[in-house]
């Protein structure tokens, strides 16, 4: 099974990327502007993944204050996007 991690440039560190790659996970993280060595990534996929999550108003506004219920909503939305239901 192919595993991909979409993340914000805030989480762009060499340790996190090496850890993900050692576990067989593809890290699609936007590089920071001040990095000397830029990695190759698919900006379109990263930006659209977050855009599609934020289109669901309940996730964008973080109306669920409990972290577990917010995580469950994000997982439901990702499954729906993956199966092209919504």
C-alpha positions in Angstrom: 0.0 0.0 0.0 1.3 3.4 -1.0 1.5 5.9 1.9 1.8 9.6 1.3 2.1 12.4 3.9 0.8 15.9 2.9 2.1 18.5 5.3 2.6 22.3 5.7 6.1 23.8 5.3 6.2 24.3 9.1 6.9 20.6 9.3 9.8 20.6 6.8 12.7 19.2 8.7 15.3 16.7 7.5 14.7 14.5 10.5 11.0 14.2 9.8 11.5 13.5 6.1 14.2 10.9 6.7 12.0 9.2 9.4 9.0 9.1 6.9 11.2 7.7 4.1 12.7 5.0 6.4 9.1 3.8 7.0 8.3 3.7 3.3 6.2 6.9 3.3 6.4 9.5 0.6 6.6 13.0 2.2 5.1 15.7 0.1 6.0 18.7 2.2 6.4 22.2 0.8 10.0 23.3 1.5 10.7 26.4 3.5 12.0 29.5 1.7 15.3 29.6 3.6 16.4 26.0 2.8 19.6 25.8 0.9 18.9 22.4 -0.8 15.3 22.3 -2.1 13.6 18.9 -2.6 11.4 17.9 -5.4 7.7 17.9 -4.5 4.3 18.1 -6.2 3.0 21.5 -5.1 -0.3 21.0 -6.8 -1.1 17.9 -4.8 -0.1 19.5 -1.5 -2.0 22.7 -2.0 -5.1 21.0 -3.3 -5.2 18.5 -0.5 -5.4 21.3 2.1 -7.8 23.3 -0.1 -10.2 20.3 -0.3 -10.0 19.8 3.5 -10.7 23.5 4.2 -13.7 23.6 1.9 -15.5 21.6 4.5 -16.5 24.4 6.9 -16.5 22.4 10.1 -12.9 21.5 9.6 -11.8 24.9 8.5 -13.4 26.6 11.5 -12.3 23.9 14.0 -15.8 23.8 15.6 -15.0 20.5 17.2 -12.8 21.5 20.2 -12.0 17.9 21.1 -8.9 16.8 19.2 -10.2 13.3 18.7 -13.4 14.4 17.1 -11.6 16.8 14.8 -9.2 14.1 13.8 -12.2 11.8 13.1 -13.7 14.5 10.9 -10.5 15.0 9.0 -10.2 11.2 8.4 -13.8 11.0 7.2 -13.2 13.9 4.8 -10.0 12.3 3.5 -11.7 9.0 2.9 -14.5 10.9 1.1 -12.0 12.7 -1.1 -10.1 9.5 -1.7 -13.3 7.8 -3.0 -14.5 11.0 -4.8 -17.8 11.0 -2.9 -17.8 14.7 -2.0 
